[in-house]
């Protein structure tokens, strides 16, 4: 028996940093969606636990206990074995939850292979703040607290998404430290959301009232402003912003044809950037 799982990119359409707990963890509010772009994993029975990483973005991905897939497996069971194969398509250190998405997919896949229940969100958060929301994929979610408080997002329209990464990793710790140093920790929460968004125009109108509070700090580590400008300049782009702590930025488009045309235009001028197009539905 072999089990397969998909680990879609996690994209923060918003990211408000609203405070910090006494233990140092930051309090967040975020509207999260999952385009059909991501890594693929398979799980086969084995006596011991092992991990193989392959695919176009495999270089630099650890295969030892530093990898969140193995940590997620140990989190689920300390005694069971499996052969895990990770086909890596998402860049790491990119603000789109690559490692967290892989960990969540590992929990889903191994819970099926081993016939074990999935951990509750508060336990999954021990693996990382983004793991609980990635466990809910592909459903759009509103994430609060330190990542453990989840609720379904309002109804969203279908749209296409362009993801662009300059192949520069942004270190989450220093970015949050820079935010703290600037005194920008206790920020206003997201504005109230309607029961649903009837169109992309409605959604982007609301998004313009929101923020990613980490963008300014991330711009000291990666060319965030250049990425957003390149995306916004494309025909049909309805909205552009950085996801997570960067360095991936996204653009929202009405349809795949517009997003693919934008991707092709950016590829012609920025040959070394990672660029992908997916759908959110």
Residue, then its C-alpha position, 0 to 999 in steps of 0.5 A: x500500500x502506497x499513500x500519496x499526498x499533495x502539499x499546496x503552497x500556503x499564501x497569506x493574502x493578509x498578515x497582521x501582527x497584532x501583538x506578542x505573548x510573554x513567551x515571545x510568540x507573535x500574535x497574527x491574523x491572516x487570510x490564507x489560501x492554497x493555490x494548486x501549486x505545491x510539493x508531492x509526497x508518497x508514503x510506503x510501508x517500511x520497518x524504519x523511517x526514511x526520507x528521499x527528496x527529489x524534484x526541481x527544488x530538491x537542492x539544499x533540502x535536508x534529509x535528516x531530522x532537520x526536515x519537517x517531514x521526519x519531525x512530523x512523522x515522529x510527532x505522529x508516532x515514535x515507533x512506526x516506520x515508512x519510506x517517505x518520498x518528497x518531490x520538491x517543487x516549492x522553494x524553501x524559505x520563501x514565505x509560502x509554507x513549503x516545509x509546513x505544507x510538507x509536514x502537514x501532508x506527512x501527517x495526513x499521509x501517515x495517519x492514513x498509512x498507519x491508521x492513526x488520528x491526526x493531531x489537534x491544531x494546538x499539537x500540530x502547532x508544535x511543529x510550526x505556526x503554519x502547520x495547523x492551517x496547512x492541515x486544513x488545505x485546500x480550504x481557505x482559512x482565517x488563522x489567528x493566535x500563533x497559528x493554532x486558532x483557525x476558522x473557515x474563510x468567507x466564500x471566495x471567488x475563483x481566481x488565478x494566482x501568480x507566484x514569484x520568488x527571487x530565489x533569495x531566502x528571507x530569515x523569519x527570525x530576523x524579520x520579526x526581530x526587525x519588526x520588534x525593533x521598529x516598534x511595530x508589534x501591536x498593530x490593528x487587526x484585520x477589518x471585518x470580513x463580509x459573509x462572502x466575496x462575490x467577485x475578485x473585485x470585491x475581494x481585492x477591494x477588501x484586501x486594499x484595507x489590509x496589510x502584510x506587516x512584515x513586508x517592510x522588514x523583509x525588504x531589507x533582505x530581498x527585493x520585495x518592492x521590485x517583485x511587487x512592481x513587476x507583478x503589478x505592471x502586468x496586464x490584468x493584475x488585480x492585486x499584488x503583495x508579499x506572502x508570509x515573511x517573504x520572499x515570495x510575492x503574489x498577483x491575483x488575476x481573473x483567469x489562468x490565461x492572464x496569469x500565464x501571460x504575466x508569468x511569461x512576460x516576467x520570465x523574459x526579463x527575470x530569467x533566474x526568478x522562480x515563477x509559477x501559476x495556479x488556481x484558487x477555487 
